Amino acid sequence: MEYDERLARFRQGHLNPFDRGEENGHAHNEVKPELFHSEAKTQSTDRAMDLGLAEDHFSRPVGSFVASDIEQLKQAIEECKRLILELPEHSERQKDTVAKLIHLRLKLQELKDPEEDEPNLRVLLEHRFSKEKSKSVKQTCDKCSAIIWGLIQTWYTCTGCYYRCHSKCMNLITKPCVRSKVSHQSEYELNICPEIGLDKQDYRCAECRTPISLRGVPSEARQCDYTGQYYCSSCHWNDSAVIPARVIHNWEFEPHKVCRSSMRYLTLMISRPVLKLREINPLLFNFVEELVEIRKLRQDILLMKPYFITCKEAMEARLLLQLQDRQHFVENDDMYSLQDLIDISSGRLSCSLTEIHTTFAKHIKLDCERCQAKGFVCELCKEGDVLFPFDSHTSVCHDCSAVFHRDCYYDNSTTCPRCARMTERKHDASELSSLN
């Protein structure tokens, strides 16, 4: 709570001490405090004005409320406001009085609108809202932009997109769950900040349709770098995120400001392997050496996979589960997630993938006799050690997957010996069948 700011706003005649979203045009008179358990006491009016002693006095009485309870609170609030103006500025007593005013207003709201039991789960616009039990953590309502006071207010979080809001704000929600968009539209906007202009938006927020302008009248227009559209301050909180289009086309990882819905969408999409770089921007591999290194490691891992899925020891050791956070690495070598690219740029992915590659190769070539037996001998030179398709100095026949020394394979002008044998066997089998 910014004390000086609240005092200034109070002196201007519109203090609402527990509302941080008022400057955005939101009215937050719907705070619902929980029960404050204390013993009801009979106090005189003068004693009620002594704010230093009146804390327990204004706790909710037992039984039904009468008009005098509310009138007494209103009288105490007015007296509290008068004291704030009279007390020395920035004094401790003035600060305590401002805090007391907040408590009095919350308790008045409680008397006017007692809290009803709220369901633990609510479904709305594909959101699955779960009632929060945490009381000590401060959050901000995504609908009204005001603080959620966990100790005195009921609030919900969507288990899909983590949209948070007050209980009373739920009926005002117009934004569907972003997770449903991720499920139905798993594609990034691949144009860099595709701006269409405020005139195309009728000078209204692209999401809630509130009137906006670049001059800030009646509300400030804020551009989302992901969608290129403009939003009001309630839908755009100046959050920053890495933009996929800038990464793919410029290899740029500087965060840019995005609206709330884009922020949630990018957060949910960041680990999804939906970027096929060789189709979107094949030239990227010519300029980013790290990408070439990662692609080679992924290709080697795909060549190791057949050894593991037929090896009992590897299955028991669950070696492939070392890549469970990047499952697509054992399925293909051309799909990337945005998180993959971020980790490639930082160098984290290269280190972790090299370590996994070393562990896999050690199992196949040194630790497991079954896997060692599935190696190859170069049939072109018939010399050297046992070869494996993921060795750096080998080449693999595209037709039969036989493995040779790279130099022998490219120097050989004849066909692959294994392919020749297979062709001859098929020819002999066809002749034999024709004779029979």
C-alpha positions in Angstrom: 0.0 0.0 0.0 1.5 3.4 -1.0 0.7 5.6 2.0 1.5 9.0 0.3 -0.6 8.1 -2.8 -3.6 7.1 -0.7 -3.3 10.2 1.5 -3.2 12.5 -1.6 -6.2 10.7 -3.2 -8.1 11.0 0.1 -7.5 14.8 0.3 -9.0 15.0 -3.3 -12.1 13.4 -1.9 -12.1 10.0 -3.5 -10.1 7.7 -1.2 -10.8 4.0 -1.5 -7.8 2.7 0.6 -8.0 -0.9 -0.5 -8.6 -0.4 -4.2 -5.5 -0.4 -6.5 -7.5 -0.6 -9.7 -9.5 2.6 -9.4 -7.2 4.5 -11.8 -8.3 2.1 -14.5 -11.9 3.0 -14.0 -12.9 0.0 -11.9 -15.1 0.3 -8.9 -14.3 -2.2 -6.2 -17.0 -1.8 -3.6 -17.6 -5.5 -3.6 -15.0 -6.6 -1.1 -16.4 -9.4 1.1 -14.4 -9.9 4.3 -14.5 -13.1 6.2 -15.9 -13.3 9.7 -13.9 -11.5 12.4 -14.5 -13.6 15.5 -14.6 -11.5 18.6 -16.9 -10.7 21.5 -19.5 -8.0 20.9 -19.2 -5.1 23.4 -21.4 -2.2 24.2 -19.6 1.1 23.6 -20.6 4.7 23.7 -20.3 6.9 20.6 -17.3 8.7 22.0 -15.6 5.4 22.7 -16.4 4.2 19.2 -14.5 7.2 17.8 -11.4 6.2 19.7 -9.9 4.2 16.8 -7.0 2.9 18.8 -9.4 0.9 21.0 -12.3 0.2 18.6 -10.9 -2.8 16.7 -12.8 -5.5 18.6 -15.8 -3.2 19.0 -16.6 -3.4 15.3 -16.3 -7.1 14.9 -19.5 -8.8 13.7 -22.0 -9.2 16.5 -23.6 -12.5 17.2 -27.1 -12.9 15.7 -28.9 -10.6 13.3 -27.8 -7.1 12.5 -29.8 -4.0 13.2 -29.6 -0.6 11.6 -27.7 0.9 14.5 -24.7 -1.4 13.8 -24.3 0.0 10.3 -25.0 3.6 11.3 -22.4 3.3 14.1 -19.8 2.0 11.6 -20.6 4.9 9.2 -20.2 7.4 12.0 -16.8 5.9 12.9 -15.7 6.0 9.3 -16.6 9.7 9.0 -14.7 10.5 12.2 -11.8 8.5 11.0 -11.7 10.5 7.7 -11.8 13.7 9.8 -8.9 12.6 11.9 -6.7 11.8 8.9 -7.0 15.4 7.7 -6.3 16.8 11.1 -3.3 14.6 12.1 0.3 15.7 11.2 1.2 14.4 7.7 3.4 11.3 7.6 3.0 10.8 11.3 2.7 7.3 12.7 -0.7 8.0 14.1 -1.9 9.2 10.7 -0.7 6.0 9.1 -2.4 3.9 11.8 -5.6 5.9 11.2 -5.5 5.2 7.5 -5.1 1.5 8.2 -8.0 1.6 10.6 -10.2 3.3 8.0 -9.5 0.3 5.7 -10.7 -2.2 8.4 -13.8 -0.1 9.2 -14.8 0.0 5.5 -14.3 -3.7 5.1 -16.4 -4.5 8.1 -19.1 -2.2 6.9 -19.1 -4.0 3.6 -19.4 -7.3 5.5 -22.5 -6.1 7.3 -24.1 -4.9 4.1 -23.3 -8.0 2.1 -22.6 -11.0 4.3 -20.6 -13.7 2.5 -22.4 -16.8 1.3 -20.9 -20.2 0.8 -19.1 -20.5 -2.5 -18.7 -23.8 -4.4 -15.2 -25.3 -4.7 -15.4 -25.7 -8.5 -17.1 -23.5 -11.1 -17.1 -23.9 -14.9 -17.4 -20.8 -17.0 -16.4 -20.1 -20.7 -14.4 -23.3 -20.7 -12.5 -22.2 -17.6 -12.4 -24.7 -14.7 -12.2 -22.4 -11.7 -11.0 -23.9 -8.4 -11.7 -22.1 -5.1 -8.4 -21.0 -3.6 -7.6 -21.9 0.0 -4.4 -19.8 0.2 -4.9 -16.7 2.4 -1.5 -15.2 2.8 -0.4 -14.8 -0.9 -1.4 -11.5 -2.6 -2.7 -11.9 -6.1 -4.2 -9.5 -8.6 -7.6 -10.0 -10.1 -7.3 -10.5 -13.9 -10.8 -9.1 -14.4 -10.8 -5.9 -12.3 -7.0 -5.4 -11.9 -7.5 -4.9 -8.1 -5.6 -6.8 -5.4 -7.2 -10.0 -4.1 -7.1 -9.9 -0.3 -6.9 -13.6 0.5 -7.7 -13.1 4.1 -11.1 -11.5 3.6 -12.1 -12.3 0.0 -13.1 -15.4 -1.9 -11.2 -16.0 -5.1 -10.7 -18.6 -7.8 -8.0 -19.8 -10.2 -8.6 -21.5 -13.5 -6.7 -24.8 -13.5 -6.2 -24.6 -17.2 -4.8 -21.1 -17.9 -4.3 -19.8 -14.3 -6.7 -16.9 -14.8 -7.4 -15.5 -11.3 -10.3 -13.4 -10.2 -12.5 -12.4 -7.2 -15.6 -14.5 -6.7 -17.9 -11.5 -7.5 -16.0 -10.8 -10.7 -16.6 -14.2 -12.2 -20.0 -13.3 -13.7 -18.3 -10.4 -15.5 -15.7 -12.6 -17.3 -15.8 -12.5 -21.1 -12.5 -14.1 -21.9 -12.6 -17.9 -22.6 -10.0 -20.2 -21.3 -6.7 -19.9 -23.2 -6.0 -23.6 -22.8 -8.9 -24.4 -25.1 -7.3 -22.2 -27.7 -4.0 -24.1 -27.3 -5.9 -27.4 -27.8 -7.7 -26.2 -30.9 -5.1 -23.8 -32.4 -1.6 -25.0 -31.6 0.1 -22.6 -34.0 2.1 -19.5 -33.4 1.7 -16.1 -35.2 4.8 -16.1 -37.3 4.6 -12.5 -38.6 6.5 -10.0 -36.5 4.1 -7.7 -34.7 1.4 -7.6 -37.4 0.0 -4.2 -36.6 -3.3 -3.3 -38.2 -3.8 0.1 -36.6 -6.2 1.6 -34.1 -8.6 2.7 -36.9 -9.1 -0.9 -37.9 -10.0 -1.6 -34.2 -12.5 1.3 -34.1 -10.2 2.8 -31.5 -11.3 0.1 -29.1 -9.5 -2.5 -27.1 -9.0 -5.6 -29.2 -10.3 -7.7 -26.3 -12.9 -5.9 -24.1 -13.8 -3.2 -26.6 -13.1 -0.3 -24.2 -12.4 3.0 -26.0 -8.7 3.6 -26.2 -6.2 6.1 -27.8 -2.5 6.6 -28.0 -3.0 9.9 -26.0 -4.4 8.0 -23.1 -7.9 9.5 -23.4 -10.1 8.0 -22.3 -7.8 5.0 -21.8 -4.2 4.3 -22.8 -3.7 2.1 -25.9 -1.0 -0.5 -25.3 0.3 -2.6 -28.2 0.9 -6.3 -27.9 4.1 -7.3 -29.7 2.7 -10.8 -30.4 -0.6 -10.0 -32.0 0.2 -6.5 -33.1 -3.1 -5.2 -31.8 -3.9 -2.6 -29.2 -5.4 -3.2 -25.7 -6.5 -1.2 -22.7 -4.6 -1.1 -19.5 -6.9 -3.7 -17.9 -6.2 -6.3 -20.7 -2.5 -5.3 -21.1 -0.4 -5.1 -18.0 2.9 -4.6 -19.7 4.0 -8.2 -19.2 7.0 -9.3 -21.2 7.6 -12.5 -23.2 9.9 -13.9 -25.9 8.2 -13.6 -29.2 8.3 -16.8 -31.4 8.3 -14.9 -34.8 11.3 -12.8 -33.7 13.2 -15.9 -32.6 12.6 -17.8 -35.9 13.3 -14.9 -38.3 15.9 -12.9 -36.4 17.2 -15.3 -33.7 16.2 -12.6 -31.2 15.3 -13.5 -27.6 14.7 -10.1 -26.1 11.4 -10.1 -24.2 8.7 -7.7 -25.6 5.5 -6.4 -24.0 2.4 -8.5 -24.6 -1.2 -8.4 -23.4 -2.5 -10.8 -20.7 -4.2 -13.2 -23.1 -1.0 -13.5 -25.3 1.1 -13.9 -22.1 -1.0 -16.9 -21.0 -1.1 -18.4 -24.5 2.7 -18.2 -24.9 3.2 -19.6 -21.4 1.0 -22.6 -22.3 2.6 -23.1 -25.7 6.2 -22.7 -24.8 7.0 -26.4 -24.4 4.9 -27.6 -27.3 7.0 -28.8 -30.3 5.1 -27.0 -33.1 8.0 -25.2 -34.9 9.3 -27.0 -38.0 12.4 -24.8 -38.5 13.5 -26.4 -41.8 10.2 -25.4 -43.4 9.7 -22.0 -41.7 13.3 -20.7 -42.1 15.8 -23.2 -43.4 18.5 -20.6 -43.7 18.6 -20.4 -39.9 20.8 -23.5 -39.8 23.4 -21.7 -42.0 23.9 -19.0 -39.4 23.3 -20.6 -36.1 26.0 -23.3 -35.4 24.3 -24.4 -32.2 21.2 -25.5 -34.2 23.4 -27.7 -36.4 25.0 -29.3 -33.3 21.6 -30.0 -31.7 20.2 -31.5 -34.9 23.1 -33.9 -35.1 22.7 -35.0 -31.5 18.9 -35.5 -32.1 19.6 -37.6 -35.2 22.0 -39.8 -33.3 19.5 -40.3 -30.5 16.9 -41.4 -33.0 19.5 -44.0 -34.3 20.1 -45.2 -30.7 16.4 -45.6 -30.0 16.0 -49.0 -31.8 18.8 -50.4 -29.6 16.9 -49.4 -26.4 13.4 -50.5 -27.3 14.8 -54.0 -28.0 17.2 -54.2 -25.0 15.8 -55.5 -21.7 18.5 -53.8 -19.7 17.8 -50.5 -21.3 14.1 -50.8 -20.7 14.6 -51.7 -17.0 17.0 -48.8 -16.6 14.4 -46.5 -18.4 17.2 -44.8 -20.3 14.8 -43.1 -22.7 13.0 -41.4 -19.8 15.9 -39.1 -19.5 14.2 -37.2 -22.4 10.7 -37.3 -20.9 10.6 -33.5 -20.7 11.4 -33.4 -24.5 9.5 -36.4 -25.7 9.6 -35.1 -29.3 13.4 -35.7 -29.3 12.8 -39.4 -29.5 10.1 -39.1 -32.2 11.7 -36.8 -34.8 14.6 -34.5 -35.4 12.9 -31.5 -37.1 10.2 -30.2 -34.6 11.2 -27.7 -31.9 9.4 -26.0 -29.1 10.0 -22.3 -28.2 11.6 -23.5 -25.0 14.1 -25.7 -27.0 15.2 -22.6 -29.0 15.5 -20.5 -25.8 17.7 -23.3 -24.2 19.8 -23.6 -27.4 20.5 -19.9 -27.3 21.5 -20.0 -23.7 23.7 -23.1 -24.1 21.7 -25.2 -21.6 20.3 -27.6 -24.1 23.6 -28.4 -25.7 25.2 -29.3 -22.4 22.3 -31.5 -21.2 21.8 -33.3 -24.6 25.5 -34.0 -25.0 25.5 -35.6 -21.5 22.5 -37.8 -22.4 24.1 -38.7 -25.8 27.2 -39.8 -23.9 25.2 -42.0 -21.5 23.3 -43.6 -24.4 26.4 -44.3 -26.4 28.2 -45.8 -23.4 25.4 -48.3 -22.8 25.3 -49.5 -26.4 29.1 -49.6 -27.0 30.5 -50.6 -23.6 28.0 -51.7 -21.0 25.5 -53.9 -22.8 26.7 -57.1 -24.6 23.3 -57.4 -26.5 23.6 -54.0 -27.9 27.3 -54.5 -28.8 26.3 -57.6 -30.8 24.1 -55.4 -33.0 27.1 -53.4 -34.3 28.4 -53.5 -37.9 31.7 -54.4 -39.6 32.5 -52.3 -42.7 32.0 -54.6 -45.6 33.9 -52.4 -47.9 37.3 -52.5 -46.2 36.6 -55.3 -43.7 38.9 -53.7 -41.2 38.6 -51.6 -38.0 36.4 -51.8 -35.0 32.7 -52.6 -34.7 30.7 -49.7 -36.1 27.4 -48.1 -35.0 25.2 -45.8 -37.1 25.6 -42.9 -34.6 29.4 -42.9 -34.7 30.8 -39.6 -36.1 33.1 -41.3 -38.7 30.5 -43.6 -40.2 27.9 -43.4 -43.0 24.6 -45.4 -43.3 23.1 -46.8 -46.4 19.8 -45.2 -47.1 18.2 -48.4 -48.4 19.3 -51.1 -46.0 20.7 -49.2 -43.1 24.1 -51.0 -43.3 27.0 -49.0 -41.7 30.4 -48.3 -43.3 33.4 -46.1 -42.7 32.6 -42.7 -44.1 35.7 -42.6 -46.3 35.1 -46.2 -47.6 31.4 -45.4 -48.4 32.1 -42.3 -50.4 35.2 -43.7 -52.2 33.3 -46.8 -53.2 32.0 -46.7 -56.8 30.0 -49.9 -56.6 26.7 -50.5 -54.9 26.3 -51.4 -51.3 27.3 -55.0 -50.7 24.4 -55.7 -48.4 21.9 -54.3 -50.9 23.5 -56.4 -53.6 23.1 -59.6 -51.5 19.5 -58.8 -50.8 18.8 -58.1 -54.4 20.4 -61.4 -55.4 18.4 -63.4 -52.8 15.1 -61.9 -54.1 16.1 -62.8 -57.6 16.9 -66.4 -56.6 13.7 -66.7 -54.7 11.6 -65.5 -57.6 13.3 -67.9 -60.0 12.7 -70.8 -57.5 9.1 -69.9 -57.2 8.7 -69.8 -61.0 10.2 -73.3 -61.4 7.8 -74.7 -58.8 
